[in-house]
Amino acid sequence: MDQQNTLHKFGKPMINLDGRSILVTGGTGSFGRSFVRIVLERFKPKRLIVFSRDELKQYEMAQVFSDTAYPCMRYFIGDVRDADRLEMAMRDVDIVVHAAALKHVPAAEYNPFECIFTNVHGAENIVKASIRSGVSKVVALSTDKAANPVNLYGASKLASDKIFVAANNLSGDRTHFSVVRYGNVVGSRGSVVPAFRRLIKEGADSLPITDPRMTRFWITIEQGVSFVLSSLEMMQGGEIFVPKIPSTKITELANVLAPGLSHKIIGIRPGEKLHEVMITEDDARATLELEDRYLIQPWFNSWDSAPYLTIGAKPVVEGFRYSSDTNPVWLGDGEIAQMLEHTLA
């Protein structure tokens, strides 16, 4: 798969955010900053609200996206653990993109209560505040680690996914909830690419590799934002959208970042998988395939798959499994290099 074509194809269908009020939780994170930048480039929203708990990051972000240059911008200090604050922030909001999470795997293992409070109770608070505020559409960001989870972060995000899907049973026709699940974001905070680059800059004589067989799905931050905007337009409520994205071996990524630098095998860390899965065999029974994505349908009696079938969606084959090691699409060295270029800005 050509990376540029992949970047392009998530552009349609695309929701029109002109004149609408949007709130993004975790708005100062890697996704949130890119989401704000892309929305401001493409649309003229009525309000674009950054909701996060870090005042320093909000201050720094406001130097780039000021409310003087962009009158639609709002910066709202708050925590998804605080239901009342969320409800206040969602007043007259049309669309919510929920990107706030405690996502560092070792930190979640060491601080399990904090992980549950943010990722699970936070999801519950988003649902309640959205329904009470009359929000039209909510998309929650998930992770490949939520499928067959082996660590607390993945388990908490699986619980979050279930909460958002089930929220459609509570909201009637007013508020619709869906989930976007994708793989590793190239260059996001805490990911392997910045870690490798730091070691290379420091003059390391080798790069640490947990297991030479390890594979991962990869998506750029621009792809992730475009996929969210596209899913917002398509969603009926209850779907889990999964993009078709490429895989690569961690060793191949390391070779492109530092050709000729040796690798030091350090062993798989607790809570880490050899390969990532985004759709399990059990989920496959409810999965439809489109040209650029899969969607896991909810088990609602009222669910109607007809709108997707009319645009060419088809059930996946029996026993289907979307895993990074059996993915039919892989990045070559040139495509890995092109993907990495998106993290240098």
C-alpha positions in Angstrom: 0.0 0.0 0.0 1.4 3.4 -0.9 1.4 5.6 2.2 0.3 8.7 0.3 -2.7 6.9 -1.1 -3.6 5.8 2.4 -3.4 9.4 3.6 -5.7 10.5 0.8 -8.4 7.9 1.0 -9.5 8.7 4.6 -10.6 12.1 3.4 -14.0 10.8 2.2 -16.7 11.0 3.4 -15.9 14.0 5.4 -18.1 15.7 8.0 -18.6 19.5 7.5 -17.7 21.3 10.8 -18.5 24.8 9.5 -20.6 26.7 12.1 -20.6 23.8 14.6 -19.3 23.6 18.1 -16.8 20.9 18.8 -15.2 19.8 22.1 -12.1 17.6 22.1 -11.1 16.0 25.5 -7.4 15.5 25.9 -7.1 18.4 23.5 -3.4 19.2 24.4 -2.2 15.7 23.6 -0.7 14.5 20.3 -4.0 13.8 18.7 -5.8 16.8 20.2 -3.2 19.3 18.9 -3.3 17.8 15.4 -7.1 17.6 15.4 -7.3 21.3 16.3 -4.8 22.3 13.6 -6.5 20.3 10.9 -10.0 21.4 11.8 -8.8 25.1 11.7 -7.2 24.5 8.3 -10.3 22.8 6.8 -13.3 24.4 8.5 -14.7 27.4 10.2 -16.3 26.1 13.4 -18.4 28.2 15.6 -16.4 27.0 18.7 -13.5 24.6 19.1 -13.1 23.7 22.7 -9.9 22.2 24.1 -10.7 20.3 27.3 -7.8 19.1 29.4 -6.3 19.3 32.9 -2.8 20.7 32.1 -2.8 24.5 32.3 0.9 24.7 31.0 0.1 22.7 27.9 -3.0 24.8 27.3 -0.9 27.9 27.7 1.7 26.6 25.2 -1.0 25.5 22.8 -2.7 28.9 23.0 0.5 30.5 21.8 0.0 28.6 18.5 -3.8 28.6 18.3 -4.7 31.8 20.1 -8.3 33.0 20.4 -7.2 36.3 18.8 -6.0 34.6 15.6 -8.8 32.0 15.9 -11.9 33.5 17.6 -13.5 30.1 17.7 -10.9 28.7 20.1 -11.8 28.0 23.7 -9.5 26.6 26.4 -11.3 24.8 29.2 -9.4 23.4 32.2 -11.1 20.2 33.4 -10.7 16.5 34.0 -12.9 13.8 32.5 -13.2 12.4 36.0 -15.3 15.5 36.9 -18.8 15.0 35.4 -20.1 18.4 36.4 -17.2 20.2 34.7 -17.7 18.1 31.6 -21.4 19.0 31.5 -20.6 22.7 31.8 -18.0 22.5 29.0 -20.5 20.7 26.7 -23.1 23.4 26.9 -24.4 24.0 23.3 -21.8 21.6 21.9 -22.7 19.6 18.8 -19.8 17.1 18.5 -17.5 15.6 21.1 -14.2 13.8 20.2 -13.0 11.9 23.3 -9.2 11.6 23.2 -8.4 11.9 26.9 -6.8 8.7 28.4 -4.2 7.4 30.7 -2.4 5.4 28.0 1.1 4.5 29.2 1.1 0.8 29.8 3.6 0.5 32.7 2.1 3.6 34.4 -1.4 2.0 34.2 0.0 -1.3 35.7 1.6 0.6 38.6 -1.3 3.0 39.1 -4.4 0.8 38.4 -6.9 2.9 40.3 -5.9 6.0 38.3 -6.2 4.2 35.0 -9.7 3.0 35.9 -10.8 6.4 37.1 -9.7 8.2 33.9 -10.3 5.6 31.2 -13.5 3.9 32.5 -15.2 6.3 34.9 -14.1 9.1 32.5 -16.0 7.3 29.7 -19.1 7.1 31.8 -18.9 10.8 32.6 -18.6 11.6 28.9 -21.7 9.6 28.1 -23.8 11.2 30.9 -22.7 14.7 30.2 -23.2 14.3 26.4 -26.8 13.0 26.9 -27.7 15.7 29.4 -26.2 18.4 27.2 -27.9 17.2 24.0 -24.7 16.6 22.1 -25.4 15.2 18.6 -22.4 13.0 17.9 -19.6 11.5 20.1 -16.6 9.6 18.8 -14.3 8.0 21.3 -10.7 7.1 20.4 -9.8 3.5 21.3 -6.7 1.4 20.7 -5.6 -1.9 19.2 -4.7 -2.9 22.8 -8.5 -3.1 23.6 -8.9 -6.3 21.5 -8.0 -9.4 23.6 -6.3 -7.2 26.2 -3.3 -8.4 28.1 -2.7 -5.3 30.2 -4.8 -3.0 32.3 -4.6 -0.1 29.8 -6.1 -2.4 27.1 -8.7 -3.8 29.5 -9.8 -0.3 30.5 -10.1 0.8 26.9 -12.2 -2.3 26.1 -14.5 -1.3 29.0 -14.6 2.2 27.6 -15.5 0.9 24.1 -18.3 -1.2 25.6 -19.6 1.9 27.5 -19.7 4.0 24.4 -21.4 1.4 22.3 -24.0 0.7 25.0 -24.6 4.4 25.5 -26.8 4.3 22.3 -29.3 2.3 24.3 -29.7 5.2 26.8 -29.7 8.2 24.5 -32.6 7.6 22.2 -32.2 9.4 18.8 -30.7 12.5 20.2 -27.1 11.6 20.9 -25.1 9.0 18.9 -21.9 7.3 20.2 -19.3 5.5 18.1 -15.7 4.3 18.6 -12.6 4.6 16.4 -10.0 1.9 17.0 -6.6 2.1 15.4 -2.9 1.1 15.9 0.2 2.9 17.0 0.5 6.5 16.1 3.9 7.4 14.6 5.7 9.8 16.8 3.1 10.2 19.5 4.3 10.9 23.0 5.6 7.8 24.7 5.8 5.8 21.4 8.9 3.9 20.2 9.9 6.4 17.4 10.7 9.3 19.7 12.5 6.9 22.1 14.6 5.5 19.3 15.4 9.0 18.0 16.5 10.1 21.4 18.9 7.2 21.7 20.3 7.8 18.3 20.8 11.5 19.1 22.6 10.5 22.3 25.0 8.3 20.4 23.8 4.9 21.5 25.7 2.0 20.1 22.5 -0.1 19.7 18.8 0.1 19.8 16.7 -2.0 22.3 14.4 -4.5 20.6 12.0 -6.5 22.8 11.6 -9.3 20.3 12.8 -9.5 16.7 9.5 -11.0 15.6 7.4 -8.1 17.0 5.0 -6.4 14.6 2.7 -3.4 14.9 0.0 -1.6 13.0 1.0 2.0 12.1 -0.9 5.2 11.4 0.2 8.8 11.1 -1.5 11.4 13.2 -2.9 13.1 10.1 -4.4 9.8 9.1 -5.9 9.4 12.5 -7.6 12.8 12.4 -8.9 12.3 8.9 -10.3 8.9 9.9 -12.1 10.4 12.9 -13.6 13.1 10.7 -14.7 10.6 8.2 -16.2 8.3 10.8 -18.1 11.2 12.3 -19.8 11.6 9.0 -20.5 7.9 8.5 -21.6 6.9 12.0 -25.1 5.8 12.9 -24.2 5.1 16.5 -22.7 1.9 18.0 -20.1 1.1 15.4 -16.4 0.5 16.1 -14.5 1.8 13.1 -11.2 0.2 12.3 -9.0 1.6 9.5 -7.1 -0.5 7.0 -3.5 0.5 7.8 -0.2 -1.1 7.2 2.1 -3.2 9.5 5.8 -3.4 9.9 8.3 -5.2 12.1 9.9 -3.2 14.9 13.3 -4.3 13.6 12.5 -2.8 10.1 11.5 0.5 11.7 14.7 0.5 13.7 16.8 -0.2 10.6 15.2 2.7 8.7 15.7 5.1 11.6 19.4 4.0 12.1 20.8 2.0 9.2 23.7 -0.2 10.4 23.1 0.3 14.1 23.0 -3.0 15.9 20.0 -4.2 18.0 20.0 -5.4 21.6 17.3 -7.9 22.3 15.8 -7.1 25.8 12.8 -9.4 25.9 9.1 -8.6 25.9 7.9 -6.4 28.8 5.1 -7.3 31.1 1.7 -6.5 29.5 3.2 -6.4 26.0 2.0 -8.4 23.0 4.2 -9.9 20.2 1.6 -8.9 17.7 -1.4 -6.5 17.9 -5.0 -7.4 17.0 -7.7 -4.9 16.1 -10.5 -7.4 15.2 -10.7 -10.8 16.9 -12.3 -13.9 15.4 -15.3 -13.4 17.7 -15.8 -9.7 16.7 -15.5 -10.8 13.1 -18.9 -12.3 13.2 -20.3 -8.8 13.4 -17.8 -7.1 11.2 -18.4 -5.5 7.8 -15.6 -4.5 5.3 -15.5 -1.4 3.2 -12.8 -0.3 0.9 -10.8 1.6 3.4 -12.0 0.3 6.8 -13.8 -2.3 8.8 -16.7 -1.7 11.1 -17.7 -3.9 14.0 -21.5 -3.7 14.3 -23.2 -3.5 17.7 -25.5 -6.3 18.8 -28.6 -4.1 18.9 -31.9 -5.5 17.9 -32.6 -2.2 16.3 -29.3 -2.0 14.4 -29.8 -1.6 10.6 -26.8 -2.5 8.5 -28.6 -1.5 5.2 -27.0 2.0 4.9 -23.6 0.3 4.9 -24.6 -2.5 2.6 -25.9 0.0 0.1 -22.4 1.5 -0.2 -20.7 -1.8 -0.8 -20.0 -3.1 2.7 -19.7 -6.9 2.9 -19.4 -9.3 5.9 -15.8 -10.6 6.4 -15.1 -14.3 5.9 -15.6 -16.8 8.6 -12.6 -16.9 11.0 -11.4 -13.5 10.0 -8.8 -11.9 12.3 -7.2 -8.5 11.8 -3.8 -8.9 13.2 -0.5 -7.0 12.6 1.4 -10.2 11.7 -1.1 -11.5 9.2 -2.1 -8.1 7.8 -1.9 -8.2 3.9 -0.5 -4.7 3.8 3.1 -4.0 4.8 5.4 -1.0 4.6 8.6 -1.2 2.7 11.7 0.8 3.7 10.8 3.7 1.5 7.3 3.9 2.8 8.5 3.7 6.4 10.9 6.6 5.7 8.0 8.6 4.2 5.8 7.8 7.2 8.5 8.9 9.6 8.8 12.3 7.8 5.4 13.2 9.2 6.8 13.2 12.7 9.7 15.6 12.1 7.6 18.8 12.0 
